[in-house]
């Protein structure tokens, strides 16, 4: 069985959803390592035509739909993989550049292409049952394949040896309505000498790129108004090294309860755990937040059910270095064992083999 993965350009997501199972199962794709490769479009097209199964990661354009249809005519089985949703435009923090109507129309175009692809696919794969239910409305053949880690990608954790506790806010939290929950936490601690908030989010080059500056104007203005240590996003090939270099003592993920966030996954918990960083994640009242999907995960993180509990729970870790170290160590042991790609790689193979029967 020859499998080929078509990248979306979202290298970080591609790493987790495609690159890890690709390498573990000995398959091929647009990218076969974390580092940029020099495959020509002709080489990619030839490889896809020689495959039995072609997996498209986050196919969000009409061109990808047309490519998939042409490959189906050649007898190829087509797989759609996604780890996100585009149905809820209200989750994106809007500003004067991205007005509501422009956002709505843009996402409508993406959703039209994504839905068309999902309908035509022979198999849809995604990260959670919540997201699977969305795609089952379009395609009956949906399989949940978990996010995984490869321990070889993670260096030994770098320790913060100062007396100032470093609290990380990482990822899309910085550019969504989740910032409304994070902002009071930042303001509570911004002048606390015991603590440094480390904000790792939003694109770099804001002054050199007027488009970026306009899109994230509200977010940049907020960062300018508070006392935080800001680090802009980086390329996928150096992302893990960047997280490690921040020497975080804990990572927090406050999330607004909306459709967009319910379709998210536990990926930030996995990443922080691999660097022995204690993780505090958002819980929802009905138990369906991404950090409650696997009850076993809850034994190795702190789940915040009520937003008034963020600071009290953070204080438990701020004031207890031994607890932080123990929590981080146990989380790494758990994730390294239970989410290791070597343990789950067969699930991709089994899902794809069914298409060949």
Secondary structure by P-SEA (a helix, b strand, c coil): cbbbbbbccaaaaaaaacaaaaaaacccccccccccccccaaaaaaaaaaccbbbbcccccaaaaaaaaaaaaabbbbbbbbcccccccccccccccccaaaaaaaaaaaaaaaaaaaaaccbbbbccaaaaaaaaacccbbbbbbbbbccccccccccccccbbbbbbccccccccaaaaaaaaaaaccccccbbbbbbcccccccccaaaaaaaaaaaaaaaaccccccccccccaaaaaaaaacccbbbbbbccccccccccaaaaaaaaaacbbbbbbbcccccccccccaaaaacbbbbccccaaaaaaaaaaacaaaaaaaaaaaaaaaaccccccccaaaaaaaaaaaac
